Amino acid sequence: MKNLAKKFNPRLDQIEVSVIRKFDEQVTNIEGIIKLTLGEPDFNTPEHVKEEGRQAIKDNFSHYTGMKGLEELRYAASQFFEKKYHISYKPDSEILVTIGATEAISASLLSVLEAGDKVLLPAPIYPGYEPVIQLAGAEPVYMDTTPNDFILTPAMIAAAMAEHGEKVKAIILNYPSNPTGVTYTRAEVKAIATELKKYELFVISDEVYSELTYAGTHVSIAEFIPEQTILINGLSKSHAMTGWRLGFILSNEAFIKEIVKVHQYLVTAASTNSQKAAISALTEGINDAQVMKKEYIIRRDFVYKEMKELGFKVAKPNGAFYIFAKIPANCIQDSMAFCVDLAEKKALAIIPGIAFGKEAEGYVRISYAASMENLEQAMTRLRSYIEQTASI
């Protein structure tokens, strides 16, 4: 029996717990630490949503729903996405309720990928995609967007397709982006869609931050190429419902018919109580994100200004709640070493860029999903650290 631990799936050898989580745990016991690490709203779930959850428990909604989720919720989701983003999905056959966007990502990728496939990803990118790709025996292919202020272009896609050809099965998009906060205009989304339409590949578009688009309106790529798109969204960011674990896959009927098979064997169905609460989020709370968004803009502007003054190079984000910044030249350039040193000397925790791939080395990510009081203290500590580093 002592050798059983050596008999796990060998593909797990390629996978580690994310640097984000490991670093967060590493610094959590530092006395007085201010953590601007995890991508989680600091707001509470809206009261009307919580009340629906409480009522669901009282009314004994404690049994399985169907695999796709409550019919009433899928109808509410259909209405929400049509009103918000002008994309139309049939609630009975084109919407699948998942346990957060994370399960939606896993179910989608495991449905699509085979060993030997390749998947295009714009880098830097959230580290939750690569491990699932590798578990499927596929290979991630990164398109470096750092020279273009983190904006993916049709030319980048064309170059990647020319190099990797028929082995490319899918592309993953994530916008507004984690970690950079950048997003795309209508013209940019349309141009990317026009390029992607040239190829027979799945477009897995993670738009979970869509409601946190600051200037203009979020434009889903599903508006332009619905026949290729597997759209992922959820309520964690828009309604401060991370712990409720409620997400969606929206796609054409043929795709949903296949993805639901993987979804069923992964989780059976999403939490019934969470689904009941989510109905209120999508109907009564259709604009709940607006209150949070106004506060995030104030915080973004403050952190952006402070970091620019300290010598960080920053592409001003237009969505999500992250600042992604190039470490000043007079500081430690190894992002992990920089962040460890900052945490140990100034009790401030931010995420090293290497967590988002080798293209992100030399950068750091700050989550401004925190109170202004904490952000002001954080910037004071960061200023002190940078000034002391510069004087050495």
C-alpha positions as CSV (number, residue, x, y, z in Angstrom):
1,M,0.0,0.0,0.0
2,K,3.0,2.3,0.5
3,N,3.3,2.8,-3.2
4,L,-0.3,3.9,-3.8
5,A,0.7,7.6,-3.5
6,K,2.9,7.1,-6.6
7,K,0.1,5.8,-8.7
8,F,-2.0,8.9,-9.2
9,N,-2.6,10.2,-12.7
10,P,0.9,11.2,-13.9
11,R,-0.6,14.4,-15.5
12,L,-1.0,15.7,-11.9
13,D,2.8,16.0,-11.9
14,Q,2.3,19.0,-14.2
15,I,0.0,20.7,-11.8
16,E,0.5,22.6,-8.6
17,V,-1.8,24.6,-6.3
18,S,-2.0,28.0,-7.8
19,V,0.7,30.5,-6.9
20,I,-2.0,32.9,-5.9
21,R,-3.4,30.6,-3.2
22,K,0.1,29.4,-2.0
23,F,1.4,33.0,-1.7
24,D,-1.8,34.1,0.1
25,E,-1.4,31.3,2.6
26,Q,2.4,32.0,3.0
27,V,1.9,35.6,4.1
28,T,-1.4,35.3,6.0
29,N,0.2,34.9,9.4
30,I,2.4,38.0,9.2
31,E,1.3,40.3,11.9
32,G,-0.8,43.3,10.7
33,I,-0.7,42.1,7.1
34,I,-2.9,43.9,4.6
35,K,-3.8,41.4,1.9
36,L,-4.7,42.7,-1.6
37,T,-4.4,39.2,-3.0
38,L,-7.6,37.3,-3.8
39,G,-10.1,38.2,-6.5
40,E,-13.1,38.5,-4.2
41,P,-15.5,41.4,-3.8
42,D,-15.4,42.9,-0.3
43,F,-19.1,43.7,-0.5
44,N,-21.8,41.5,1.0
45,T,-24.3,39.7,-1.1
46,P,-27.4,42.0,-1.6
47,E,-30.1,41.6,1.1
48,H,-32.8,40.6,-1.3
49,V,-30.7,37.7,-2.6
50,K,-29.9,36.5,0.9
51,E,-33.5,36.7,1.8
52,E,-34.4,34.4,-1.1
53,G,-31.7,32.0,0.0
54,R,-33.1,31.9,3.6
55,Q,-36.7,31.4,2.2
56,A,-35.5,28.5,0.1
57,I,-34.2,26.8,3.1
58,K,-37.4,27.4,5.1
59,D,-39.4,26.1,2.2
60,N,-37.3,22.9,2.1
61,F,-35.7,23.4,-1.3
62,S,-33.1,20.9,-0.3
63,H,-33.4,18.3,-3.1
64,Y,-31.7,17.9,-6.4
65,T,-32.8,20.1,-9.3
66,G,-32.5,18.8,-12.9
67,M,-29.0,18.6,-14.3
68,K,-29.3,21.9,-16.2
69,G,-30.7,23.7,-13.2
70,L,-34.0,25.2,-12.2
71,E,-36.2,26.1,-15.2
72,E,-37.1,29.4,-13.6
73,L,-33.4,30.3,-13.1
74,R,-32.5,29.5,-16.7
75,Y,-35.4,31.7,-17.9
76,A,-34.1,34.5,-15.6
77,A,-30.6,34.0,-17.0
78,S,-31.9,34.1,-20.6
79,Q,-33.7,37.4,-19.9
80,F,-30.7,38.9,-18.1
81,F,-28.2,38.2,-20.8
82,E,-30.5,39.4,-23.5
83,K,-31.3,42.7,-21.8
84,K,-27.7,43.3,-20.8
85,Y,-25.7,42.1,-23.8
86,H,-28.2,41.5,-26.6
87,I,-27.4,37.8,-26.8
88,S,-30.2,35.3,-27.0
89,Y,-30.2,31.8,-25.5
90,K,-33.1,29.4,-25.1
91,P,-33.6,28.6,-21.4
92,D,-34.7,25.0,-22.0
93,S,-31.8,23.9,-24.2
94,E,-29.0,26.5,-24.4
95,I,-28.3,27.4,-20.7
96,L,-26.6,25.2,-18.1
97,V,-26.3,26.2,-14.4
98,T,-22.9,25.4,-12.9
99,I,-21.1,25.5,-9.6
100,G,-19.5,28.8,-10.3
101,A,-17.6,29.8,-13.4
102,T,-14.8,27.5,-12.2
103,E,-16.9,24.4,-12.8
104,A,-18.1,25.9,-16.0
105,I,-14.5,26.2,-17.2
106,S,-13.7,22.6,-16.2
107,A,-16.9,21.1,-17.8
108,S,-16.4,23.0,-21.0
109,L,-12.7,22.1,-21.4
110,L,-13.1,18.5,-20.5
111,S,-16.0,18.2,-23.0
112,V,-14.0,19.7,-25.8
113,L,-10.4,18.6,-25.5
114,E,-8.6,15.4,-26.4
115,A,-5.0,14.3,-25.8
116,G,-2.7,16.2,-28.3
117,D,-5.0,19.2,-28.8
118,K,-3.7,22.7,-28.4
119,V,-5.5,25.7,-26.8
120,L,-4.7,29.3,-27.4
121,L,-4.6,31.6,-24.4
122,P,-3.7,35.4,-24.4
123,A,-1.0,35.9,-21.7
124,P,-0.9,37.0,-19.0
125,I,-4.0,35.1,-17.9
126,Y,-5.8,33.7,-14.9
127,P,-4.0,30.4,-13.9
128,G,-7.2,28.4,-13.6
129,Y,-7.3,27.2,-17.3
130,E,-3.9,25.6,-17.8
131,P,-4.3,22.8,-15.2
132,V,-7.6,21.6,-16.7
133,I,-6.1,21.7,-20.2
134,Q,-3.2,19.6,-19.0
135,L,-5.4,17.1,-17.2
136,A,-7.2,16.6,-20.6
137,G,-3.8,15.8,-22.1
138,A,-3.9,18.9,-24.2
139,E,-1.3,21.7,-24.5
140,P,-1.7,25.5,-23.8
141,V,-0.2,27.9,-26.3
142,Y,0.4,31.4,-25.0
143,M,0.0,34.6,-27.1
144,D,2.1,37.3,-25.4
145,T,0.0,40.5,-25.1
146,T,2.5,42.5,-23.0
147,P,3.9,44.5,-25.9
148,N,0.4,45.7,-26.7
149,D,-0.7,46.8,-23.2
150,F,-2.4,43.4,-22.8
151,I,-4.7,43.7,-25.7
152,L,-5.1,40.6,-27.9
153,T,-5.2,41.4,-31.7
154,P,-6.4,39.4,-34.7
155,A,-2.7,39.4,-35.9
156,M,-1.6,37.5,-32.8
157,I,-4.3,34.9,-33.4
158,A,-3.4,34.6,-37.0
159,A,0.3,34.1,-36.1
160,A,-0.5,31.4,-33.5
161,M,-2.8,29.6,-35.9
162,A,-0.2,29.7,-38.7
163,E,2.4,28.1,-36.3
164,H,0.2,25.5,-34.6
165,G,-2.4,24.8,-37.3
166,E,-4.9,22.0,-37.1
167,K,-3.9,20.9,-33.6
168,V,-5.6,24.0,-32.2
169,K,-9.0,22.9,-30.9
170,A,-10.0,26.0,-28.9
171,I,-9.1,29.5,-27.8
172,I,-9.9,30.9,-24.3
173,L,-10.8,34.5,-23.9
174,N,-11.2,36.3,-20.5
175,Y,-12.4,39.9,-20.5
176,P,-12.5,42.1,-18.5
177,S,-9.3,40.4,-17.7
178,N,-7.9,38.8,-14.6
179,P,-5.1,39.9,-13.9
180,T,-4.9,43.0,-16.0
181,G,-8.3,44.6,-15.9
182,V,-8.2,45.4,-19.6
183,T,-11.2,44.8,-21.8
184,Y,-12.3,45.3,-25.4
185,T,-14.3,47.8,-27.3
186,R,-17.1,46.7,-29.7
187,A,-14.7,47.2,-32.7
188,E,-12.0,45.1,-31.0
189,V,-14.4,42.3,-30.2
190,K,-15.8,42.3,-33.7
191,A,-12.3,42.2,-35.2
192,I,-11.3,39.3,-33.0
193,A,-14.5,37.5,-33.9
194,T,-13.9,38.1,-37.6
195,E,-10.5,36.4,-37.3
196,L,-11.8,33.5,-35.3
197,K,-14.5,32.8,-37.7
198,K,-11.9,31.8,-40.2
199,Y,-11.0,28.7,-38.2
200,E,-12.9,25.6,-37.0
201,L,-12.3,26.0,-33.3
202,F,-14.2,26.5,-30.1
203,V,-14.2,29.9,-28.5
204,I,-14.5,29.6,-24.7
205,S,-15.2,33.1,-23.5
206,D,-15.0,33.7,-19.7
207,E,-16.9,36.9,-19.2
208,V,-17.5,36.6,-15.5
209,Y,-16.4,40.2,-14.9
210,S,-18.7,41.6,-17.6
211,E,-20.9,43.6,-15.2
212,L,-17.7,45.4,-13.9
213,T,-17.0,47.2,-17.2
214,Y,-16.3,50.8,-16.3
215,A,-16.5,52.9,-19.5
216,G,-19.0,51.8,-22.1
217,T,-20.9,48.5,-22.2
218,H,-19.5,45.0,-22.2
219,V,-19.7,43.4,-25.6
220,S,-19.8,39.6,-25.7
221,I,-18.1,37.8,-28.5
222,A,-21.2,35.5,-28.6
223,E,-23.0,38.4,-30.2
224,F,-20.8,37.9,-33.3
225,I,-20.0,34.1,-33.5
226,P,-22.6,32.3,-31.4
227,E,-22.0,29.1,-33.5
228,Q,-18.5,28.8,-32.1
229,T,-18.8,30.3,-28.6
230,I,-19.1,28.6,-25.3
231,L,-19.9,31.6,-23.0
232,I,-19.1,31.4,-19.3
233,N,-20.4,33.8,-16.7
234,G,-21.6,33.8,-13.1
235,L,-22.7,35.8,-10.1
236,S,-19.5,35.7,-8.0
237,K,-18.2,39.1,-9.1
238,S,-21.4,40.9,-10.3
239,H,-23.4,40.2,-7.1
240,A,-20.7,39.4,-4.5
241,M,-21.8,35.8,-4.4
242,T,-18.4,33.9,-4.4
243,G,-19.5,31.5,-1.7
244,W,-22.8,30.7,-3.3
245,R,-21.0,29.1,-6.2
246,L,-23.3,29.9,-9.0
247,G,-22.3,30.1,-12.7
248,F,-23.6,29.6,-16.2
249,I,-22.6,28.1,-19.5
250,L,-24.5,29.6,-22.5
251,S,-24.1,28.0,-25.9
252,N,-25.9,26.4,-28.8
253,E,-28.0,23.4,-28.1
254,A,-25.6,20.9,-29.7
255,F,-22.7,22.1,-27.4
256,I,-24.8,22.1,-24.3
257,K,-26.0,18.6,-25.0
258,E,-22.4,17.4,-24.8
259,I,-21.2,19.6,-22.0
260,V,-24.1,18.5,-19.7
261,K,-22.7,15.0,-19.7
262,V,-19.5,16.1,-18.1
263,H,-21.3,18.5,-15.8
264,Q,-23.5,15.7,-14.5
265,Y,-20.7,13.4,-13.6
266,L,-18.6,16.2,-12.0
267,V,-21.3,17.7,-9.8
268,T,-24.8,16.3,-10.6
269,A,-26.3,19.8,-10.2
270,A,-25.7,23.2,-8.6
271,S,-26.9,23.9,-5.1
272,T,-30.7,24.3,-5.1
273,N,-30.7,27.0,-2.4
274,S,-28.2,29.0,-4.4
275,Q,-30.2,28.6,-7.5
276,K,-33.3,30.0,-5.8
277,A,-31.4,33.0,-4.5
278,A,-29.8,33.5,-8.0
279,I,-33.3,34.1,-9.5
280,S,-33.6,37.2,-7.4
281,A,-30.1,38.3,-8.3
282,L,-30.9,38.2,-12.0
283,T,-34.4,39.8,-11.8
284,E,-34.8,42.1,-8.8
285,G,-31.0,42.6,-8.7
286,I,-30.4,43.1,-12.4
287,N,-28.4,46.3,-11.7
288,D,-26.9,45.3,-8.3
289,A,-23.4,45.6,-9.7
290,Q,-23.8,49.3,-10.4
291,V,-23.3,50.3,-6.7
292,M,-20.2,48.2,-6.5
293,K,-18.9,49.5,-9.8
294,K,-19.0,53.1,-8.7
295,E,-17.0,52.3,-5.6
296,Y,-14.5,50.2,-7.6
297,I,-13.9,53.1,-10.0
298,I,-13.0,55.4,-7.1
299,R,-10.6,52.8,-5.7
300,R,-9.1,52.1,-9.1
301,D,-8.4,55.7,-9.8
302,F,-6.7,56.1,-6.4
303,V,-4.5,53.0,-6.6
304,Y,-3.6,53.8,-10.3
305,K,-2.5,57.4,-9.4
306,E,-0.5,56.2,-6.4
307,M,1.3,53.5,-8.3
308,K,2.1,55.7,-11.3
309,E,3.7,58.2,-8.9
310,L,5.8,55.4,-7.4
311,G,7.3,54.5,-10.8
312,F,5.2,51.5,-11.7
313,K,4.2,51.2,-15.3
314,V,0.4,50.5,-15.4
315,A,-2.1,50.0,-18.2
316,K,-5.2,51.7,-16.8
317,P,-7.8,49.0,-16.4
318,N,-11.3,49.4,-17.6
319,G,-12.9,46.5,-15.8
320,A,-12.7,43.9,-13.0
321,F,-10.9,45.1,-9.9
322,Y,-7.2,44.6,-10.5
323,I,-4.2,46.8,-11.1
324,F,-1.4,45.0,-13.0
325,A,1.8,46.9,-12.8
326,K,5.4,46.6,-14.0
327,I,7.8,46.7,-11.0
328,P,10.0,49.9,-11.1
329,A,13.5,49.3,-12.5
330,N,15.2,50.2,-9.2
331,C,13.5,47.4,-7.4
332,I,13.8,43.6,-7.2
333,Q,12.7,42.4,-10.7
334,D,11.9,38.8,-9.6
335,S,8.2,39.2,-8.9
336,M,8.0,36.5,-6.2
337,A,11.1,37.9,-4.4
338,F,9.7,41.4,-4.6
339,C,6.3,40.4,-3.1
340,V,7.9,38.3,-0.4
341,D,10.2,41.1,0.6
342,L,7.4,43.6,0.6
343,A,5.2,41.3,2.8
344,E,8.0,40.7,5.3
345,K,9.2,44.3,5.5
346,K,6.0,46.2,5.2
347,A,3.2,43.7,6.0
348,L,1.6,44.3,2.6
349,A,0.6,41.3,0.4
350,I,0.1,41.6,-3.4
351,I,0.4,38.8,-6.0
352,P,3.6,38.2,-7.9
353,G,3.1,38.4,-11.7
354,I,4.7,35.0,-12.2
355,A,1.4,33.5,-10.9
356,F,0.0,34.5,-14.3
357,G,2.7,32.9,-16.5
358,K,6.2,33.6,-17.5
359,E,5.0,36.5,-19.7
360,A,4.0,38.3,-16.5
361,E,7.3,38.0,-14.7
362,G,8.4,41.4,-13.4
363,Y,4.8,42.5,-12.8
364,V,2.6,42.5,-9.7
365,R,-1.2,42.3,-9.3
366,I,-3.1,44.3,-6.8
367,S,-6.8,43.6,-6.0
368,Y,-8.6,46.8,-5.1
369,A,-11.6,44.8,-3.9
370,A,-10.8,46.3,-0.5
371,S,-11.9,49.2,1.6
372,M,-10.5,52.6,0.9
373,E,-9.0,52.6,4.4
374,N,-7.1,49.5,3.6
375,L,-6.0,50.8,0.2
376,E,-4.8,54.0,1.7
377,Q,-2.7,52.1,4.3
378,A,-1.5,49.8,1.6
379,M,-0.3,52.6,-0.6
380,T,1.5,54.2,2.3
381,R,3.3,51.0,3.0
382,L,4.1,50.5,-0.6
383,R,5.5,54.1,-0.9
384,S,7.6,53.5,2.2
385,Y,9.0,50.3,0.7
386,I,9.8,51.8,-2.7
387,E,11.5,54.8,-1.2
388,Q,13.6,52.7,1.0
389,T,14.5,50.4,-1.9
390,A,15.5,53.4,-4.0
391,S,17.8,54.7,-1.3
392,I,19.8,51.4,-1.0
